[in-house]
Each structure stands twice: as structure tokens, then as C-alpha cells.
Amino acid sequence: MKFRVERDALADAVAWTAKSLPNRPSVPVLAGVMMRVTDGQLNVSGFDYEVSSQVSVDVQGDADGAALVSGRLLAEITKALPAKPVDIAAVGAHLELVCGSARFTLPTMPVEDYPTLPEMPDSAGTIDAAEFASAVAQVAIAAGRDETLPMMTGVRLELNGSSLAMLATDRYRLAMREMQWRPENPEVSINALVPARTLADTAKTLGPLGGDVTMALAHGGAGEGMIGFVGGARRTTSRLLDGANYPPVRSLFPASHNAEARVSVAALNEVVRRVALVADRTTPVLLSFSDEGLVVEAGGTEEARASEAMEATFTGESLTIGFNPQYLLDGLAALGSPTAMLSFVDAFKPAVISPAGEDGEIVPGYRYLIMPIRVTR
């Protein structure tokens, strides 16, 4: 294998592939990235039996072939190279990399020991890349981090005709984004539970590329239990989580509310951050709403305390409600709107945060539900 490639293209390709490699691989070859040159195309791929990543790059190929090298080491090296063309050649049991006057010799691993990457499932449809990235970012924040509850670490995709919904919950909050997409089959009806971290990393990379993202999902048979995403020259597959017993979380959203408040996202964000400085990780911030506006407080009688008043438009009976400050900040950051609408049933029921338009009305599409923390005062 011997080829020449632009430094930026190589660095991007290796970084994208190496990002999904396991920190502690079960076998050494899974820490590697496979570089394979065929007819002027370099294919860089990585696979850990759960997630696969592939990207194609145009190169000046002198000799076709393949080499398997440490992914993280190669990513560090290519990122640090000078801005000049890179010459790479496989020589015996080593890979030689030359860029300007910089020269690296890396040991390779046996290509024949590397597992075969899974086939991409059949295309299910396409969605705008930027909208896809935005939606995933809004929802993935609410997914659980506790690996002992794998179901909660996923984002649930609900595909029904041209409607696509994404939902995630860690039992203390719930995020849902609804949008339109372009399915291959207009009568499609599939649910899938995708690992949130994999989905977030994929969306973050494919979003800036522009164009469309193709979603590939098996409808039974080959590829069952897999989902794939294709954007530009990049493609990734992931195993699905078992979502057969995923709870009916949509029912958590209240059918009606008794009070609502309209606040500036930036102002509330600043106030909560300041007041929460005196709160430890388990201490809630208290939001007291009334006709006069909003007062945010934190701390106890024998601890450091803080309070700050701010403007808010409130309708309904006055109420005081407590939230985990980080969960509240996460929800505000995900709105993508300068104004937030907070809807309440009472101080002990979940509240819903939604983006509001310039007219003060709720903008449909995204909702973030947050469980209150009971507080005795």
C-alpha cells in the first residue's frame, strides 16, 4: 500500500474513525483503524463489534493494499502534522508516514485478524443534516448515563410515515423532539432505541457537512438490530438497544396546566448559575413565581444562601417549585429560542419547558419535561 493524501483530509478521516474506538478493547486489533486503498480511494474504518465508522478520501494511489495501525496514535500524529501533503506506505510490518521533513514509522497489526465490518442496512429515508444534528443535541442531553440501566441510555426513534420523533429520559427529565423527514416507504412504522452517545457523536459530525443524512434501518432479516447513518463520504452503523419494554413516556406530559411563565432564557440561565453557586449537587434551586415576577433561591437555613429576583410574565396561582439546577440549565440550553415557556400543574408535578416565539406562543416541536424536587421550607 502506497499513496499520497492531503493532510487535512487525512486528519479529519482518522479523527472521525478513531473517536469511536474503545478505550479498553477486548482484543488488540479493535484499537486499530483499517486503512485500505483501492483505485485512488482511501477507506478508513474502525469497529468495536458495536459501532462501526467508515470514511472515504480521494488519494493519489501508487499501490493498492491495506494496513491496520493504532487509531488513537495515528489520530494524534495526523492532527500534529504540518500543512503539507502526506505520503504513506506500508513496508513490511510497519507503516511509514512522511509529511514535509517529519517522518514517522508505526508498527502495524495483522490485517487478517481484523473483523469484517457489518453491512449497512437498507435505507429508510433521509433528513436534513443540520436539522438532524440539532434535534439529536436537544434530546440526547436527557438520556441516562447509568450503564446498569441500558434502556435509559438510549434515544428512542419513532418513525411513523413522514413524522419522526426522538425521545430520551433518565427518569428525572424527558426530552422530545418531533419533526418531518422523507421516508422511503410513506407508510413506515418503526421504533428503534439507539445508544445516545453514539447518536450524539454521529450527529455532531454529520450536521456541519450539510446536505442530507440517510438513515438506514433493517425491517427484519439481514441487519436486524442495526441502524446506520450516511452523510457525504462518512457512514456509521450501531447496534440497537433492546427497547421492547421502553416505558410509555409520552404519557408523562400533562394534558393541561394551571399556570405558566414566560422568561428570558439568557436571563434565567445567568440567574440560576449565580444562585446555584451556593448549592451542592443534591441541593435544588427554588423558583418562586408570582404576579411580580420570579425569585430564584438556593441554600438552607444553616448553609450559604443566595436569592435573586428577575422579570417573568406569570399567569396562574403563585407557586414555588424546586429543580435540580443542572437539569434546568440543560433544558434551557437545548431550547434554541431566546424565550422559554414554563408550564406547571402544581409544585409537585412535572413541569414542561418549551421554546416560545416572539408572540409569546409556544413553538411546536420540542418539549423538555423536568421532575420537581420536593422542598420543605
C-alpha positions in Angstrom: 0.0 0.0 0.0 1.4 3.4 -1.0 -0.4 6.7 -1.5 -0.3 10.5 -1.1 -3.1 12.4 0.6 -3.9 16.0 1.7 -3.1 16.4 5.4 -6.5 18.0 6.4 -8.5 15.3 4.7 -6.4 12.5 6.3 -6.6 14.1 9.8 -10.4 14.5 9.6 -10.9 11.0 8.4 -8.7 9.4 11.1 -10.2 11.6 13.8 -13.7 10.7 12.8 -12.9 7.0 12.8 -10.7 6.9 15.9 -13.3 8.8 18.1 -15.5 5.7 18.3 -12.7 3.2 19.2 -12.9 1.5 22.6 -10.6 2.8 25.4 -10.0 -0.8 26.6 -10.5 -3.1 23.6 -11.3 -6.8 24.2 -8.7 -7.7 21.6 -5.8 -5.5 20.5 -6.8 -5.2 16.8 -10.0 -3.3 17.8 -7.8 -0.4 18.9 -6.7 0.0 15.3 -8.0 1.8 12.3 -8.0 -0.1 9.0 -6.6 1.9 6.0 -7.4 0.3 2.7 -6.5 1.9 -0.7 -8.4 0.8 -3.8 -8.4 2.6 -7.2 -7.4 6.1 -5.8 -9.8 5.8 -2.8 -8.6 5.5 0.8 -11.2 3.9 3.1 -10.5 4.5 6.8 -12.6 2.3 9.1 -13.0 1.4 12.8 -15.1 -1.2 14.5 -15.6 -2.5 18.1 -18.4 -5.0 17.4 -21.0 -2.4 18.4 -20.2 0.7 16.4 -18.5 0.9 13.0 -17.3 4.1 11.3 -16.1 4.5 7.7 -15.0 7.4 5.6 -13.7 7.6 2.1 -11.0 10.1 0.9 -9.6 10.7 -2.6 -5.9 10.0 -2.7 -3.1 9.6 -5.3 -2.7 5.9 -5.1 0.6 4.3 -6.2 -0.2 0.8 -4.9 -3.4 -0.7 -3.5 -3.4 -2.5 -0.2 -4.3 -2.3 3.5 -2.7 -1.7 6.8 -4.0 -1.8 10.4 -2.5 0.7 12.9 -3.3 2.2 16.3 -6.2 4.5 15.8 -5.6 6.9 18.7 -1.8 7.2 17.9 -2.5 7.9 14.2 -5.1 10.5 15.1 -2.6 12.4 17.3 0.1 12.2 14.7 -2.1 13.4 11.8 -3.5 16.2 13.8 0.0 17.5 14.6 1.4 17.2 11.1 2.4 20.4 9.1 0.1 21.6 6.4 1.7 19.6 3.6 0.8 16.5 1.5 1.3 13.2 3.4 3.0 10.2 1.9 2.1 6.9 3.5 3.5 3.4 2.6 3.2 0.0 4.2 6.7 -1.5 4.4 6.8 -5.0 5.9 5.3 -4.9 9.5 5.4 -1.1 9.6 3.6 1.9 8.2 5.8 4.8 7.1 4.3 8.3 7.2 6.2 11.3 5.7 5.0 14.9 5.7 7.5 17.6 4.8 10.6 16.8 6.9 8.5 14.9 9.5 8.8 11.1 9.4 7.0 8.5 11.5 7.3 4.7 11.5 4.4 2.9 13.2 4.0 -0.8 13.9 1.1 -2.5 12.1 -1.2 -5.2 13.3 -2.3 -8.3 11.3 -4.9 -7.2 8.7 -6.3 -10.8 8.6 -7.2 -10.6 12.3 -9.5 -7.6 11.9 -13.3 -8.4 12.0 -15.4 -7.8 8.9 -17.5 -4.6 9.2 -21.2 -5.0 9.2 -23.2 -4.3 6.1 -25.2 -1.1 6.0 -29.0 -1.9 6.5 -31.4 -0.8 3.8 -32.1 3.0 3.5 -35.2 4.0 5.5 -35.2 7.7 4.4 -33.4 11.0 4.6 -33.5 14.1 6.8 -31.7 17.5 6.6 -28.3 17.1 8.2 -28.4 20.4 10.2 -31.9 19.6 11.5 -30.9 16.1 12.4 -27.9 17.4 14.4 -30.0 20.0 16.2 -32.7 17.5 17.1 -30.3 14.9 18.5 -28.5 17.5 20.6 -31.8 18.7 22.1 -32.8 15.2 23.0 -29.6 13.3 23.9 -29.0 15.5 27.0 -31.9 13.8 28.8 -30.6 10.3 28.2 -29.3 8.3 31.2 -25.6 7.7 31.9 -26.1 4.7 34.1 -24.9 1.6 32.2 -26.8 -0.7 34.6 -30.0 0.6 33.0 -29.1 0.3 29.4 -32.6 1.1 28.2 -32.3 4.6 29.7 -29.0 5.3 27.9 -30.7 5.4 24.5 -32.7 7.8 22.3 -35.9 6.3 21.1 -36.7 7.0 17.4 -40.3 6.7 16.4 -40.8 6.7 12.6 -44.4 7.0 11.5 -44.8 7.9 7.9 -43.3 11.4 7.4 -43.2 12.1 11.1 -40.0 11.4 13.1 -40.0 11.7 16.9 -36.9 11.4 19.2 -37.4 10.8 22.9 -34.9 10.3 25.8 -35.2 10.1 29.6 -33.1 9.3 32.6 -36.3 9.1 34.8 -35.7 12.6 36.2 -36.3 14.5 32.9 -37.6 13.8 29.5 -36.9 15.5 26.2 -38.9 15.0 23.0 -38.4 16.5 19.5 -40.9 16.0 16.7 -40.1 16.8 13.0 -40.7 15.8 9.4 -38.4 13.6 7.4 -38.5 11.9 4.0 -39.1 8.1 4.3 -38.5 5.6 1.5 -41.8 4.0 2.4 -44.6 6.6 3.2 -46.3 4.0 5.4 -43.3 3.2 7.5 -43.9 2.5 11.2 -40.8 1.5 13.2 -39.4 2.2 16.6 -35.7 1.9 17.4 -33.6 2.6 20.5 -30.2 4.0 19.6 -27.3 4.4 22.1 -27.4 8.2 22.9 -23.7 8.7 23.0 -23.2 7.1 19.6 -26.1 9.0 18.1 -24.8 12.3 19.5 -21.3 11.8 18.2 -22.6 10.9 14.8 -25.0 13.8 14.5 -22.3 16.3 15.7 -20.0 15.1 12.9 -22.6 14.8 10.1 -24.5 18.0 10.8 -21.8 20.5 9.7 -21.4 18.6 6.4 -24.7 20.0 5.2 -26.9 18.2 2.7 -28.9 15.2 3.9 -28.3 12.4 6.3 -29.6 8.9 5.1 -31.0 6.8 7.9 -30.7 3.0 7.3 -32.8 0.6 9.4 -33.5 -3.0 8.9 -37.1 -4.1 8.7 -36.3 -7.7 9.6 -33.9 -10.2 8.2 -30.3 -9.1 7.4 -29.1 -6.3 9.6 -31.8 -6.7 12.2 -30.8 -4.9 15.4 -28.7 -2.4 13.5 -29.1 1.3 12.5 -26.9 3.2 10.0 -26.3 6.8 9.1 -24.7 8.1 5.9 -23.6 11.7 5.3 -21.3 12.7 2.5 -18.4 10.2 2.4 -19.0 9.2 6.0 -21.0 6.3 7.2 -21.5 4.7 10.6 -23.5 1.8 12.0 -24.5 1.0 15.5 -26.2 -1.9 17.3 -29.6 -1.0 18.7 -30.6 -1.3 22.4 -33.4 -3.6 23.4 -36.4 -1.2 23.5 -39.2 -3.8 23.8 -40.1 -2.6 27.3 -39.4 1.1 26.9 -41.9 2.9 29.1 -44.7 4.9 27.6 -43.0 8.2 28.4 -45.3 10.4 26.2 -48.0 10.0 28.8 -45.8 11.9 31.3 -46.5 15.2 29.5 -49.5 16.8 31.3 -52.7 17.2 29.2 -53.3 20.6 30.7 -51.6 23.1 33.0 -52.8 25.5 35.7 -50.0 28.1 35.5 -47.4 29.3 33.0 -44.4 31.6 33.0 -42.6 33.3 30.1 -39.0 34.2 30.8 -35.8 35.2 29.0 -33.6 32.1 28.5 -30.4 34.1 28.8 -31.5 35.9 32.0 -32.8 32.8 33.7 -29.6 30.9 32.7 -27.4 33.6 34.3 -29.5 33.8 37.5 -29.7 30.1 38.1 -25.9 29.7 37.5 -25.2 32.5 40.1 -27.6 31.3 42.7 -26.6 27.7 42.3 -23.0 28.5 43.4 -24.1 28.0 47.0 -25.9 24.7 46.2 -24.2 21.3 46.3 -25.0 18.6 43.7 -28.1 17.4 45.6 -29.5 20.9 46.5 -32.3 22.2 44.3 -32.8 25.7 43.3 -36.2 27.2 44.2 -38.2 29.2 41.7 -41.0 31.3 43.2 -43.4 32.7 40.6 -46.0 35.4 41.3 -47.6 38.3 39.6 -44.5 40.4 40.5 -42.1 38.1 38.6 -39.7 35.4 39.6 -37.3 34.9 42.6 -34.7 32.2 42.4 -33.2 30.9 45.6 -30.8 28.2 46.8 -29.3 27.1 50.1 -30.6 26.2 53.5 -31.0 27.8 56.9 -27.6 26.8 58.2 -25.8 26.9 54.9 -24.7 29.6 52.4 -27.8 31.1 50.8 -28.5 33.1 47.7 -31.5 34.7 46.1 -32.1 36.9 43.1 -35.2 38.4 41.5 -35.8 38.7 37.8 -38.5 39.6 35.4 -41.1 37.0 34.3 -44.6 37.1 32.9 -46.7 34.7 35.0 -50.3 33.6 34.9 -51.9 31.4 37.5 -51.8 30.9 41.3 -48.4 31.8 42.8 -46.2 28.8 43.3 -42.7 27.7 44.5 -41.1 24.8 42.8 -37.6 23.2 43.2 -35.4 21.8 40.4 -32.0 20.2 40.0 -30.1 23.3 38.7 -28.1 21.4 36.1 -31.1 19.7 34.7 -32.8 23.1 34.5 -29.8 24.6 32.7 -29.6 21.7 30.3 -33.2 22.2 29.3 -32.8 26.0 28.8 -29.7 25.4 26.7 -31.5 23.0 24.4 -34.4 25.2 23.5 -32.8 27.1 20.7 -35.0 30.1 21.5 -34.5 33.4 23.3 -37.7 32.9 25.3 -38.9 30.0 27.3 -42.4 29.0 28.4 -42.6 27.1 31.6 -45.9 25.2 32.2 -47.0 23.9 35.6 -49.7 21.7 37.0 -48.6 22.3 40.6 -45.4 22.4 42.7 -45.3 18.6 42.9 -46.0 17.6 39.3 -43.5 17.6 36.4 -43.1 21.0 34.7 -42.7 21.4 30.9 -40.2 23.8 29.3 -40.9 24.8 25.7 -39.5 27.4 23.3 -41.7 30.5 22.8 -41.8 32.7 19.8 -41.8 36.5 19.6 -45.6 36.5 20.0 -45.2 34.6 23.3 -46.9 31.4 22.0 -45.2 28.0 22.3 -43.3 26.9 19.3 -44.2 23.3 18.5 -41.6 20.6 18.0 -39.6 20.5 21.2 -40.6 19.8 24.8 -38.4 19.2 27.9 -40.1 17.8 31.0 -38.4 18.1 34.3 -39.3 16.4 37.6 -39.6 18.8 40.6 -37.7 18.2 43.9 -39.9 18.3 46.9 -38.8 21.0 49.3 -39.8 21.7 52.9 -39.5 25.3 53.9 
